[in-house]
Structure formats: structure tokens, C-alpha cells
Amino acid sequence: MAEEKTHSWTTEETRALIDWRTANEGLFTGRRNSSKNGWEDFVTSSGLSISARQAKKKWQNLVQKYKELRDPPTGKGVEAGGVTAANWQWYAVLDAALQGQHSISPPLVVASSAATAGGVVTPPASVAETAEASERESLLEFLKERAEREEERERLLLEREREAQAREEERERAATERAERYLALFERLVNKF
């Protein structure tokens, strides 16, 4: 098997992958070849010069990173400046996409030196804000797509109505022409007698 060329994923490509995979969850049923066929559909629809295997691997890596950040190992501090749920750009998007597939939502990210008020630990504002912004963005995108589909449906209905009206007018014109021809023939016949 020939070695595949490495692909450097852009932010837009990664976002498209996440959006597509989330919207097409039904293609990944666990049945034989469903995953392979699903990733081939993504490659075809995205127009990226990658293989289905590369798309699948990218998705698996994103999900793995999400899971690691969702449930960080106990005792692992965030003071070192590493990637956390609060600062990883794909965390909120994947959290929204994978909602219902895990038991902890939203993640609880707390520096080990953080003090708690009355024993209650709250998630950092940035995680909550990011999740809210992502939800708002997803909702706006959904509403926009729905409005576009509704406009397209109305346009198609109007076009069909016009076509039906044109067909009806053509039928009426043809019927009128036939009636006029029959009348003319009848008049000639009567005039002969």
C-alpha cells in the first residue's frame, strides 16, 4: 500500500469535518462498511484531496483530544499552560456535537490552587461563555439553513404553480383551436347542403 501524503488541516476544513460528521451521524451505524462509506461521502462532498482514512483519523484524533480534556487525569494541573478544555478551540464545538455521548457536561476545569466558595466549584466562565457562543452560533446556523430551505421550497412551489398554469393555458388554447376547427368544418358542411 502506498504511503498517503500528510494533510495539514485548516481551521475551516476542521470545522467542516466536525459539522459534516455531526450532521451525518446516521451514516455511522456500526454496520459493515458504513463508516468507510460515510467517510468516502465526506471526501467526495468536501472536495478535499484527502483519503477517507485521513478524514476518519482526523475525526478520531479530535474525539480523543476532546475526551482527554473532558476527563483530565487526576492531579494534572493546568498551570503549566498546556491545552485545556477552556482554551482548546474545538472543545465547545465537539461538546455540542457529541452531547449525550458522555455523562459529564459541561466539563469541570479547575486549577488545583483555586479556592472554592462554600465547597462549590464552578466551571470557568470562559468555558461556559464558549459553550453558549457555540450554541448560539449553532442555533443561528440552524435557523438560517431552515429559512433557506423554506425559501427554496416556496420558490419551487411557485415555479411548479407557474408551470401548471402554463400547461392549463396551453390546454385551453388547444381546446379552443380544436373547437374553432370543428365549427369551421361544421359550417362548411352545412353550407354544402
Salt bridges, closest charged atoms under 4 A:
GLU4 OE1 - ARG53 NH1 2.78
GLU13 OE1 - HIS7 NE2 2.81
ASP19 OD1 - ARG15 NE 3.25
GLU25 OE1 - ARG21 NH1 2.62
ASP71 OD2 - ARG70 NH2 2.80
ASP95 OD1 - HIS102 NE2 3.18
GLU132 OE1 - ARG136 NH1 3.72
GLU137 OE2 - ARG15 NH2 3.05
GLU150 OE2 - ARG153 NH2 2.99
GLU152 OE2 - ARG155 NH2 2.57
GLU159 OE1 - ARG155 NH1 2.91
GLU168 OE1 - ARG171 NH2 3.25
GLU170 OE2 - ARG173 NH2 2.30
GLU177 OE2 - ARG173 NH1 2.33
